[in-house]
Amino acid sequence: MNKRVSYSNLSKFVENILTKVGLDEYSVKAVTVGLCETSVRGVDSHGVRLLPHYVNSAINGRKNPNPNYKYQQNLPTIGHLDADDAFGHAAGMKAIEYCMDMADKYGTGIVSVSGSSHPGAMASMALKAARKGFIAFAFTHADSLIMSHNGVRPYFGTNPICFACPRVEKEPYCLDMATSIAPWNRVLVHRNSNTDLPEGIAYNSDGEETVNPQDASSLFPSGSHKGYGLASMVEVLCGIYSGMNFGRNIPSMYGTPIKEVRKLGQFYMVMRVDGAIPEDQFIETMQLFTDDVRNEPSKSNERIMLPGDKEILESRARHKNGVPLDDLTVELFKDLAIKYNVDLEFL
Amino acid sequence: MNKRVSYSNLSKFVENILTKVGLDEYSVKAVTVGLCETSVRGVDSHGVRLLPHYVNSAINGRKNPNPNYKYQQNLPTIGHLDADDAFGHAAGMKAIEYCMDMADKYGTGIVSVSGSSHPGAMASMALKAARKGFIAFAFTHADSLIMSHNGVRPYFGTNPICFACPRVEKEPYCLDMATSIAPWNRVLVHRNSNTDLPEGIAYNSDGEETVNPQDASSLFPSGSHKGYGLASMVEVLCGIYSGMNFGRNIPSMYGTPIKEVRKLGQFYMVMRVDGAIPEDQFIETMQLFTDDVRNEPSKSNERIMLPGDKEILESRARHKNGVPLDDLTVELFKDLAIKYNVDLEFL
């Protein structure tokens, strides 16, 4: 992490690249906000480092830069968005907009997305709704990567769970977690540095635990059978509900040809905060709750945090000091800048 | 576990006791089904062993045997049920009925419950909806019991997550998990036998890990900060959304006088299965998915399971061989049988 870019320059760079690659205006905006906001929040695994892969996906046919969405309102509060192999962020942002429209009118709104692709961090979509005053759930599935309970190989992906809701302070409460014990990115970092993994993180292809990052091929679920169970719930919501692939039939993100579409499902659920108590009371109680948790006694100098607090702190720091990029990303960004004749300015 | 009762005799016993204690007909039925079905599914911690405590709760004022429910339909798909300190199962069963009515009409239905009490296993309510062909989420919060991440004391309860949905085979898919690494009941079993706890289960009152069950006062969250994060999500849905208590303000189940009401919140969300694909296709795909997972290779003789599979197998065995009761429960049941002049027949 030896180069930094300001948030505004990073956003301009990503936006310009995606525009030159041929994404439509809506996709450019959705992917730019999704990747850059995720990076500024410190979630580097799902941030701008994905840009080169996304560019390849658009050029080679996996992701459709100009999707022809088909939206069907099958029930008053549940819609189905066929995303025509859109960028996952674009499909997700579109879906959560439909959800908010339904929730405004009926209290709740659900959109099941089919024909989608990698949507980055689910927080990007959930935060969009939470910043407008809604409670939001966001789910996606992914290719097999967590070891099945009692199994010898993975069936479910790291299938994340995301939940966000508003409070008095500007940034919403936001839980966004994979159902694996650690991100796959952790394995890659150890591969690059050729250092042993901690115990309890990864299995090799024979289904035995390994600390050798080169041998790692699947991850422990978070909390053993509980993470496995949660991953199966996400699979039902994203894969089965949408009529898409599920389990081991999902094409791998990096292991299949970049021209192949992935046919992923996503699932969004938005609800109004005033179903039981008035809106003001909900927002104020969320803040009381937030302050109460943060004031709990801690065993170190660090304050007790709620989900999303770490990202809020990191976001403040990176807005001020710039977003750090790893060496590989810096090199790939330089190549993209030259190839597409786009400015890239480091701090 | 040296005495067994047939499922039908157990149900009759529980029903008769609750009727004599003065619960109204709806409460009797809800609590009987909730406790007995949970026991027959092998989840003894949340089954009929709770009956003596429930009886005390009704006699001493914590739980209202004849609640005057107030239901407000604040939004077309979100209702608020003030349960008037009803038995948790009764409030929950009522809530999920309202949810199904809304889902029938609009696709989704949510009920936020206030003024509730311990609802037993959330699966009781979620399964009720799933058996009628709906997808259901069910949540409750509970008094502080899982250690806060980086903290020295617990803030959140073991706040469970439950999710159920139908498939071709009669019994629905059902995930029902606490967000702690292990149930508190595990600690109690070790207390009774005076044997060390496994590592990574419990903390003492100084916030240090302990294997001494007599010193244990809180539990590890499932998957470290991830279980802690999920517990906070459940707290938002149950405590904040309903306007009830939250965190350390929730009265303890056993640590506060039995005349005190607990003012717990519950949260239910039901949705139709045909929001994106036809109902038949959803049901059949759920079954394909179920069979696919169960046929995954395992590292032992046990088959790979989905959430709820263990309970389905146990239910079959207990329907055939009877429901085992622990010694303490047998003694307390005998006392209840004498006090209320109710038959109790062991196998």
Interface residues (C-beta under 8 A of the other chain):
Chain A: N74 L75 P76 T77 I78 G79 H80 K105 Y106 G107 T108 G109 I110 S112 S114 I135 S148 H149 N150 G151 V152 R153 Y155 I161 F163 C165 Y173 L175 M177 T179 I181 G207 P221 S222 G223 S224 K226 G227 G229 L230 S232 M233 E235 V236 G239 I240 Y241 S242 G243 F246 G247 M269 M271 R272 V273 D274 G275 A276 I277 Q281 F282 T285 M286 F289 D292 V293 E296 P297 S298 K299 S300 E302 I304 M305 L306 P307
Chain B: N74 L75 P76 T77 I78 G79 H80 K105 Y106 G107 T108 G109 I110 S112 S114 I135 S148 H149 N150 G151 V152 R153 Y155 I161 F163 C165 Y173 L175 M177 T179 I181 G207 P221 S222 G223 S224 K226 G227 G229 L230 S232 M233 E235 V236 G239 I240 Y241 S242 G243 F246 G247 M269 M271 R272 V273 D274 G275 A276 I277 Q281 F282 T285 M286 F289 D292 V293 E296 P297 S298 K299 S300 E302 I304 M305 L306 P307
